[in-house]
Amino acid sequence: DKDNGSQKVQSLGSGFVIDAEQGIVVTNNHVIADADDIEVNFSDGVTLKATLVGTDTKTDVAVLKVDPKGHKLTAVKFGDSTKMRVGDWVMAIGNPFGLGGTVTVGIVSARNRDINSGPYDDFIQTDAAI
């Protein structure tokens, strides 16, 4: 705004739908931190306004809700991480610097990583860069 000297800041990131019927989306907390308005852009070109359900700053996770009425959302299918082994191939899909649809591959570097973040001490480490 030229009159009061304030600036509009935009943040970009990636996320995934975990509940298509309820419109629940997971993203990174740093992507939506301090946001006044949140919009989710889907791969089919649909953009929906989102509300913040909750965040966890220790793990950098945020949960959002969109109204899916009239839109077909697809939720991710979770696998069984107990079957994952060090050396298994992994894929990362993200939006670095606003470059949507970036896909990289790598391997599982380690399991059961502890980053001293409280009760969340069972992380999977990968070398797939985003």
Backbone as JSON Lines, residues from 0, in Angstrom:
{"i":0,"aa":"D","n":[0.85,-1.17,0.0],"ca":[0.0,0.0,0.0],"c":[0.89,1.23,0.0]}
{"i":1,"aa":"K","n":[0.77,2.08,-1.01],"ca":[1.61,3.27,-1.14],"c":[1.32,4.29,-0.06]}
{"i":2,"aa":"D","n":[0.08,4.34,0.43],"ca":[-0.31,5.36,1.39],"c":[0.3,5.15,2.77]}
{"i":3,"aa":"N","n":[0.38,3.92,3.25],"ca":[0.91,3.69,4.6],"c":[2.25,2.97,4.6]}
{"i":4,"aa":"G","n":[2.82,2.72,3.44],"ca":[4.15,2.12,3.36],"c":[4.2,0.62,3.59]}
{"i":5,"aa":"S","n":[3.05,-0.03,3.77],"ca":[3.06,-1.48,4.01],"c":[3.19,-2.22,2.69]}
{"i":6,"aa":"Q","n":[3.69,-3.44,2.78],"ca":[3.87,-4.27,1.6],"c":[3.09,-5.56,1.76]}
{"i":7,"aa":"K","n":[2.6,-6.06,0.64],"ca":[1.94,-7.36,0.64],"c":[3.0,-8.41,0.33]}
{"i":8,"aa":"V","n":[3.14,-9.38,1.21],"ca":[4.13,-10.44,1.04],"c":[3.4,-11.72,0.67]}
{"i":9,"aa":"Q","n":[3.95,-12.44,-0.29],"ca":[3.36,-13.7,-0.73],"c":[4.33,-14.83,-0.46]}
{"i":10,"aa":"S","n":[3.8,-15.95,0.0],"ca":[4.61,-17.12,0.25],"c":[4.08,-18.26,-0.6]}
{"i":11,"aa":"L","n":[4.98,-19.1,-1.08],"ca":[4.6,-20.24,-1.91],"c":[5.15,-21.51,-1.31]}
{"i":12,"aa":"G","n":[4.41,-22.6,-1.43],"ca":[4.88,-23.88,-0.93],"c":[4.09,-25.0,-1.58]}
{"i":13,"aa":"S","n":[4.22,-26.17,-1.03],"ca":[3.48,-27.32,-1.54],"c":[2.76,-27.99,-0.39]}
{"i":14,"aa":"G","n":[1.85,-28.87,-0.73],"ca":[1.09,-29.58,0.29],"c":[0.41,-30.78,-0.33]}
{"i":15,"aa":"F","n":[-0.4,-31.45,0.48],"ca":[-1.13,-32.61,-0.02],"c":[-2.42,-32.77,0.75]}
{"i":16,"aa":"V","n":[-3.42,-33.31,0.07],"ca":[-4.74,-33.55,0.66],"c":[-4.69,-34.86,1.43]}
{"i":17,"aa":"I","n":[-5.15,-34.83,2.69],"ca":[-5.22,-36.07,3.47],"c":[-6.66,-36.54,3.68]}
{"i":18,"aa":"D","n":[-7.63,-35.66,3.45],"ca":[-9.04,-36.03,3.55],"c":[-9.79,-35.25,2.47]}
{"i":19,"aa":"A","n":[-10.12,-35.92,1.37],"ca":[-10.76,-35.26,0.23],"c":[-12.17,-34.79,0.55]}
{"i":20,"aa":"E","n":[-12.93,-35.58,1.31],"ca":[-14.31,-35.22,1.62],"c":[-14.39,-33.99,2.52]}
{"i":21,"aa":"Q","n":[-13.49,-33.91,3.5],"ca":[-13.49,-32.78,4.44],"c":[-12.63,-31.61,3.95]}
{"i":22,"aa":"G","n":[-11.82,-31.82,2.91],"ca":[-10.97,-30.75,2.38],"c":[-9.79,-30.43,3.28]}
{"i":23,"aa":"I","n":[-9.18,-31.45,3.88],"ca":[-8.05,-31.25,4.79],"c":[-6.74,-31.37,4.01]}
{"i":24,"aa":"V","n":[-5.9,-30.34,4.14],"ca":[-4.65,-30.23,3.41],"c":[-3.51,-30.03,4.41]}
{"i":25,"aa":"V","n":[-2.38,-30.7,4.17],"ca":[-1.19,-30.53,5.01],"c":[-0.13,-29.78,4.2]}
{"i":26,"aa":"T","n":[0.51,-28.8,4.84],"ca":[1.6,-28.06,4.23],"c":[2.63,-27.76,5.31]}
{"i":27,"aa":"N","n":[3.6,-26.92,5.0],"ca":[4.6,-26.53,5.99],"c":[4.15,-25.28,6.73]}
{"i":28,"aa":"N","n":[4.43,-25.23,8.02],"ca":[4.09,-24.07,8.83],"c":[4.76,-22.81,8.3]}
{"i":29,"aa":"H","n":[6.02,-22.91,7.88],"ca":[6.71,-21.7,7.42],"c":[6.07,-21.11,6.17]}
{"i":30,"aa":"V","n":[5.31,-21.9,5.44],"ca":[4.63,-21.41,4.23],"c":[3.46,-20.49,4.59]}
{"i":31,"aa":"I","n":[2.75,-20.79,5.67],"ca":[1.55,-20.03,6.02],"c":[1.73,-19.16,7.25]}
{"i":32,"aa":"A","n":[2.89,-19.2,7.89],"ca":[3.12,-18.42,9.11],"c":[2.83,-16.94,8.86]}
{"i":33,"aa":"D","n":[2.09,-16.34,9.76],"ca":[1.74,-14.91,9.71],"c":[0.86,-14.54,8.52]}
{"i":34,"aa":"A","n":[0.23,-15.5,7.87],"ca":[-0.62,-15.2,6.72],"c":[-1.95,-14.63,7.17]}
{"i":35,"aa":"D","n":[-2.41,-13.62,6.46],"ca":[-3.75,-13.08,6.68],"c":[-4.77,-13.86,5.85]}
{"i":36,"aa":"D","n":[-4.38,-14.24,4.65],"ca":[-5.23,-15.01,3.75],"c":[-4.43,-16.18,3.21]}
{"i":37,"aa":"I","n":[-5.1,-17.33,3.07],"ca":[-4.44,-18.53,2.53],"c":[-5.27,-19.05,1.37]}
{"i":38,"aa":"E","n":[-4.61,-19.31,0.25],"ca":[-5.24,-19.93,-0.9],"c":[-4.46,-21.17,-1.28]}
{"i":39,"aa":"V","n":[-5.19,-22.21,-1.68],"ca":[-4.57,-23.45,-2.12],"c":[-4.83,-23.6,-3.61]}
{"i":40,"aa":"N","n":[-3.76,-23.73,-4.38],"ca":[-3.85,-23.94,-5.83],"c":[-3.65,-25.43,-6.1]}
{"i":41,"aa":"F","n":[-4.62,-26.04,-6.77],"ca":[-4.54,-27.46,-7.08],"c":[-4.01,-27.66,-8.49]}
{"i":42,"aa":"S","n":[-3.52,-28.85,-8.77],"ca":[-2.88,-29.14,-10.06],"c":[-3.84,-29.02,-11.25]}
{"i":43,"aa":"D","n":[-5.15,-29.08,-10.99],"ca":[-6.13,-28.94,-12.08],"c":[-6.48,-27.48,-12.36]}
{"i":44,"aa":"G","n":[-5.8,-26.55,-11.68],"ca":[-6.04,-25.13,-11.89],"c":[-7.02,-24.5,-10.92]}
{"i":45,"aa":"V","n":[-7.7,-25.29,-10.11],"ca":[-8.66,-24.78,-9.13],"c":[-7.91,-24.13,-7.97]}
{"i":46,"aa":"T","n":[-8.38,-22.96,-7.55],"ca":[-7.84,-22.27,-6.37],"c":[-8.95,-22.13,-5.36]}
{"i":47,"aa":"L","n":[-8.7,-22.58,-4.12],"ca":[-9.69,-22.5,-3.05],"c":[-9.11,-21.76,-1.86]}
{"i":48,"aa":"K","n":[-9.94,-20.92,-1.23],"ca":[-9.52,-20.26,0.01],"c":[-9.45,-21.31,1.1]}
{"i":49,"aa":"A","n":[-8.48,-21.14,2.0],"ca":[-8.29,-22.11,3.08],"c":[-8.31,-21.41,4.43]}
{"i":50,"aa":"T","n":[-8.72,-22.17,5.44],"ca":[-8.62,-21.7,6.82],"c":[-7.6,-22.57,7.54]}
{"i":51,"aa":"L","n":[-6.96,-21.98,8.52],"ca":[-5.95,-22.69,9.29],"c":[-6.61,-23.52,10.38]}
{"i":52,"aa":"V","n":[-6.34,-24.82,10.39],"ca":[-6.86,-25.72,11.42],"c":[-5.89,-25.77,12.59]}
{"i":53,"aa":"G","n":[-4.6,-25.89,12.3],"ca":[-3.6,-25.95,13.36],"c":[-2.19,-26.03,12.81]}
{"i":54,"aa":"T","n":[-1.23,-25.8,13.7],"ca":[0.18,-25.86,13.3],"c":[1.01,-26.54,14.38]}
{"i":55,"aa":"D","n":[2.17,-27.01,13.98],"ca":[3.19,-27.51,14.9],"c":[4.51,-26.92,14.43]}
{"i":56,"aa":"T","n":[4.99,-25.92,15.14],"ca":[6.22,-25.25,14.72],"c":[7.44,-26.14,14.87]}
{"i":57,"aa":"K","n":[7.4,-27.08,15.8],"ca":[8.57,-27.96,16.0],"c":[8.83,-28.85,14.79]}
{"i":58,"aa":"T","n":[7.76,-29.3,14.15],"ca":[7.92,-30.16,12.97],"c":[7.62,-29.41,11.67]}
{"i":59,"aa":"D","n":[7.32,-28.11,11.77],"ca":[7.05,-27.26,10.6],"c":[5.88,-27.79,9.78]}
{"i":60,"aa":"V","n":[4.81,-28.2,10.47],"ca":[3.62,-28.73,9.81],"c":[2.43,-27.81,10.08]}
{"i":61,"aa":"A","n":[1.62,-27.6,9.05],"ca":[0.37,-26.86,9.2],"c":[-0.75,-27.65,8.54]}
{"i":62,"aa":"V","n":[-1.93,-27.6,9.15],"ca":[-3.11,-28.27,8.62],"c":[-4.12,-27.2,8.22]}
{"i":63,"aa":"L","n":[-4.6,-27.3,6.99],"ca":[-5.56,-26.34,6.43],"c":[-6.85,-27.05,6.08]}
{"i":64,"aa":"K","n":[-7.93,-26.23,5.94],"ca":[-9.22,-26.77,5.49],"c":[-9.72,-25.91,4.34]}
{"i":65,"aa":"V","n":[-10.11,-26.58,3.26],"ca":[-10.75,-25.92,2.13],"c":[-12.16,-26.48,2.0]}
{"i":66,"aa":"D","n":[-13.04,-25.74,1.32],"ca":[-14.38,-26.24,1.05],"c":[-14.35,-26.97,-0.28]}
{"i":67,"aa":"P","n":[-14.42,-28.3,-0.26],"ca":[-14.27,-29.07,-1.51],"c":[-15.54,-29.16,-2.35]}
{"i":68,"aa":"K","n":[-16.64,-28.55,-1.91],"ca":[-17.91,-28.68,-2.64],"c":[-17.73,-28.25,-4.09]}
{"i":69,"aa":"G","n":[-18.14,-29.13,-4.99],"ca":[-18.06,-28.84,-6.42],"c":[-16.7,-29.14,-7.03]}
{"i":70,"aa":"H","n":[-15.77,-29.64,-6.23],"ca":[-14.43,-29.94,-6.72],"c":[-14.06,-31.36,-6.3]}
{"i":71,"aa":"K","n":[-13.46,-32.1,-7.19],"ca":[-13.03,-33.46,-6.87],"c":[-11.59,-33.41,-6.38]}
{"i":72,"aa":"L","n":[-11.41,-33.56,-5.09],"ca":[-10.07,-33.62,-4.5],"c":[-9.67,-35.08,-4.38]}
{"i":73,"aa":"T","n":[-8.38,-35.34,-4.45],"ca":[-7.85,-36.69,-4.28],"c":[-6.88,-36.68,-3.12]}
{"i":74,"aa":"A","n":[-7.13,-37.54,-2.15],"ca":[-6.25,-37.64,-0.98],"c":[-5.07,-38.56,-1.28]}
{"i":75,"aa":"V","n":[-3.95,-38.27,-0.66],"ca":[-2.79,-39.15,-0.81],"c":[-3.1,-40.48,-0.13]}
{"i":76,"aa":"K","n":[-2.47,-41.52,-0.63],"ca":[-2.6,-42.83,-0.01],"c":[-1.31,-43.08,0.76]}
{"i":77,"aa":"F","n":[-1.44,-43.24,2.05],"ca":[-0.26,-43.47,2.89],"c":[0.17,-44.92,2.82]}
{"i":78,"aa":"G","n":[1.47,-45.12,2.78],"ca":[2.03,-46.46,2.82],"c":[2.38,-46.84,4.24]}
{"i":79,"aa":"D","n":[3.0,-47.97,4.4],"ca":[3.43,-48.47,5.7],"c":[4.92,-48.18,5.86]}
{"i":80,"aa":"S","n":[5.24,-47.13,6.61],"ca":[6.64,-46.71,6.74],"c":[7.5,-47.73,7.5]}
{"i":81,"aa":"T","n":[6.86,-48.68,8.19],"ca":[7.66,-49.71,8.87],"c":[8.31,-50.66,7.86]}
{"i":82,"aa":"K","n":[7.78,-50.67,6.63],"ca":[8.35,-51.53,5.59],"c":[9.48,-50.85,4.83]}
{"i":83,"aa":"M","n":[9.66,-49.55,5.05],"ca":[10.7,-48.79,4.36],"c":[12.07,-49.16,4.92]}
{"i":84,"aa":"R","n":[13.04,-49.29,4.03],"ca":[14.41,-49.67,4.43],"c":[15.4,-48.61,3.95]}
{"i":85,"aa":"V","n":[16.5,-48.46,4.67],"ca":[17.57,-47.58,4.24],"c":[18.05,-48.05,2.88]}
{"i":86,"aa":"G","n":[18.17,-47.12,1.94],"ca":[18.55,-47.44,0.57],"c":[17.38,-47.51,-0.39]}
{"i":87,"aa":"D","n":[16.14,-47.58,0.13],"ca":[14.96,-47.58,-0.73],"c":[14.87,-46.25,-1.48]}
{"i":88,"aa":"W","n":[14.37,-46.31,-2.71],"ca":[14.17,-45.1,-3.51],"c":[12.99,-44.31,-2.97]}
{"i":89,"aa":"V","n":[13.12,-42.98,-2.98],"ca":[12.04,-42.08,-2.59],"c":[11.92,-40.97,-3.63]}
{"i":90,"aa":"M","n":[10.79,-40.31,-3.63],"ca":[10.54,-39.2,-4.53],"c":[10.04,-38.02,-3.71]}
{"i":91,"aa":"A","n":[10.51,-36.82,-4.03],"ca":[10.03,-35.61,-3.38],"c":[9.41,-34.71,-4.45]}
{"i":92,"aa":"I","n":[8.24,-34.17,-4.14],"ca":[7.55,-33.26,-5.05],"c":[7.32,-31.98,-4.28]}
{"i":93,"aa":"G","n":[7.72,-30.86,-4.85],"ca":[7.61,-29.6,-4.12],"c":[7.45,-28.39,-5.01]}
{"i":94,"aa":"N","n":[7.63,-27.23,-4.39],"ca":[7.4,-25.94,-5.04],"c":[8.5,-24.96,-4.66]}
{"i":95,"aa":"P","n":[9.78,-25.32,-4.83],"ca":[10.85,-24.41,-4.4],"c":[10.86,-23.13,-5.24]}
{"i":96,"aa":"F","n":[10.91,-21.99,-4.56],"ca":[10.96,-20.68,-5.23],"c":[9.79,-20.48,-6.19]}
{"i":97,"aa":"G","n":[8.66,-21.13,-5.89],"ca":[7.48,-21.0,-6.74],"c":[7.52,-21.84,-8.0]}
{"i":98,"aa":"L","n":[8.49,-22.73,-8.1],"ca":[8.61,-23.6,-9.28],"c":[7.8,-24.87,-9.05]}
{"i":99,"aa":"G","n":[6.49,-24.76,-9.21],"ca":[5.58,-25.86,-8.92],"c":[5.84,-27.1,-9.74]}
{"i":100,"aa":"G","n":[5.52,-28.24,-9.16],"ca":[5.67,-29.51,-9.85],"c":[7.1,-30.0,-9.95]}
{"i":101,"aa":"T","n":[7.98,-29.47,-9.1],"ca":[9.36,-29.93,-9.09],"c":[9.41,-31.33,-8.49]}
{"i":102,"aa":"V","n":[10.06,-32.25,-9.19],"ca":[10.15,-33.64,-8.74],"c":[11.62,-34.04,-8.69]}
{"i":103,"aa":"T","n":[12.04,-34.6,-7.56],"ca":[13.4,-35.13,-7.43],"c":[13.32,-36.52,-6.83]}
{"i":104,"aa":"V","n":[14.38,-37.29,-7.0],"ca":[14.44,-38.63,-6.41],"c":[15.7,-38.75,-5.57]}
{"i":105,"aa":"G","n":[15.67,-39.72,-4.69],"ca":[16.82,-40.0,-3.83],"c":[16.6,-41.33,-3.14]}
{"i":106,"aa":"I","n":[17.25,-41.48,-2.01],"ca":[17.11,-42.71,-1.23],"c":[16.79,-42.38,0.22]}
{"i":107,"aa":"V","n":[16.28,-43.37,0.93],"ca":[16.14,-43.25,2.37],"c":[17.55,-43.34,2.94]}
{"i":108,"aa":"S","n":[17.99,-42.28,3.58],"ca":[19.34,-42.23,4.15],"c":[19.4,-42.85,5.54]}
{"i":109,"aa":"A","n":[18.33,-42.67,6.31],"ca":[18.28,-43.22,7.67],"c":[16.84,-43.25,8.14]}
{"i":110,"aa":"R","n":[16.58,-44.07,9.14],"ca":[15.27,-44.15,9.78],"c":[15.45,-43.84,11.25]}
{"i":111,"aa":"N","n":[14.34,-43.58,11.91],"ca":[14.3,-43.35,13.36],"c":[15.22,-42.21,13.8]}
{"i":112,"aa":"R","n":[15.3,-41.15,13.01],"ca":[16.13,-40.0,13.37],"c":[15.48,-39.23,14.51]}
{"i":113,"aa":"D","n":[16.3,-38.78,15.44],"ca":[15.87,-37.98,16.58],"c":[16.48,-36.59,16.43]}
{"i":114,"aa":"I","n":[15.62,-35.58,16.26],"ca":[16.12,-34.21,16.13],"c":[15.81,-33.38,17.38]}
{"i":115,"aa":"N","n":[15.58,-34.06,18.49],"ca":[15.33,-33.4,19.77],"c":[14.17,-32.42,19.71]}
{"i":116,"aa":"S","n":[13.07,-32.86,19.13],"ca":[11.9,-31.99,19.01],"c":[10.76,-32.47,19.9]}
{"i":117,"aa":"G","n":[11.1,-33.09,21.01],"ca":[10.06,-33.54,21.93],"c":[9.64,-34.96,21.61]}
{"i":118,"aa":"P","n":[8.32,-35.19,21.58],"ca":[7.83,-36.55,21.38],"c":[7.96,-37.05,19.94]}
{"i":119,"aa":"Y","n":[8.43,-36.19,19.03],"ca":[8.51,-36.56,17.62],"c":[9.92,-37.01,17.29]}
{"i":120,"aa":"D","n":[10.29,-38.19,17.67],"ca":[11.67,-38.64,17.5],"c":[11.77,-39.9,16.65]}
{"i":121,"aa":"D","n":[11.09,-39.9,15.52],"ca":[11.11,-41.07,14.64],"c":[11.03,-40.61,13.19]}
{"i":122,"aa":"F","n":[11.92,-39.72,12.8],"ca":[11.89,-39.16,11.45],"c":[12.61,-40.05,10.45]}
{"i":123,"aa":"I","n":[12.19,-39.93,9.19],"ca":[12.85,-40.6,8.08],"c":[13.72,-39.56,7.39]}
{"i":124,"aa":"Q","n":[15.0,-39.86,7.22],"ca":[15.92,-38.95,6.54],"c":[16.11,-39.4,5.11]}
{"i":125,"aa":"T","n":[16.08,-38.43,4.18],"ca":[16.27,-38.73,2.76],"c":[17.22,-37.72,2.15]}
{"i":126,"aa":"D","n":[17.83,-38.08,1.04],"ca":[18.71,-37.13,0.34],"c":[18.04,-36.52,-0.88]}
{"i":127,"aa":"A","n":[16.73,-36.74,-1.05],"ca":[16.0,-36.14,-2.18],"c":[15.81,-34.66,-1.9]}
{"i":128,"aa":"A","n":[16.44,-33.82,-2.69],"ca":[16.43,-32.37,-2.47],"c":[15.19,-31.72,-3.05]}
{"i":129,"aa":"I","n":[14.71,-30.7,-2.38],"ca":[13.66,-29.82,-2.92],"c":[14.12,-28.4,-2.67]}
